[in-house]
Amino acid sequence: MACRSSGSFVVGVVGFDDSSWAQRCYPPLSTVHQPAAGLGERAAELVVRQLAGEDVPPGGTILESPVVWRESA
């Protein structure tokens, strides 16, 4: 509130995880959406493959994480 009332500068803030509280902040918080369902699906897929005896090499998985633009940035 102090930044807003001073009017002397602009601050942009972006959070991560796009939780429901981000919409209720003032101003509403821009966030990066975390694809929890996609993460769970990929983890389950890898576990099932390992349980089936398949050799699953270590590595990363890249999932789309879109920015949800709101008033904070």
N, C-alpha and C positions, 0 to 999 in steps of 0.2 A: 504494500500500500504506500510505503514511503516513496518508492521509485515513481509510482503513478502520480502521487500528489505533488511531487517536486517539479515534474514536467521538464527536468533538465536533461534527461537522457532516456534512451530506449533500451530495454533488455529483452532478449529472446531466450526462452527456455524450452527445451525439448526433453521429455522423459522417455522411459523404455517400459514396455509391457502393455501399454494401452489398457490399463485397468479402469474400472468404471468410475473411480474417484477422479480421474483425469478430466472427465467431462463436467464434474461438479465444482472444480476449482474456479477461482476468478483471477485472471481470465482462464477459460478452459485450456488445459495443458495439451500442447502438441506432443505426440508420442510416436515411438516406433512400435508397430504391432508385432508381438511375439507369436508365431504360429504354433501354439501348444499342441493342437491336434496333429499337425504334421510332424512335430517332434516325436510325439508318442507313437504315431504310426510307423515312422522310420525306425525307432528303437525296437518296437515289437517285431518288425520285419527282420532286423538283424539278429535278435534273440532266437527267433524261429529258425532262421538259417543255420545258426550255430548249433542249436539243439538237434537239427537234422544231420549234423556232422559235416556241414559245409565249411570250408575254410574261408573265413571272413577277414580279409586283411584290414588292419587299422587304417583309419582315414576319417576325413570329415564329410559332413553333409551340408550342403548349402540350400537353405530354404528361403523363399521370398519373404521379406519382412518390410512391408510397406510403411511409409510414414503417414500418420493420420494427422493432417494439418488442422490445428484449431487456432485460437486467438493468441496463444503465448509466443508464437514465432512467425 
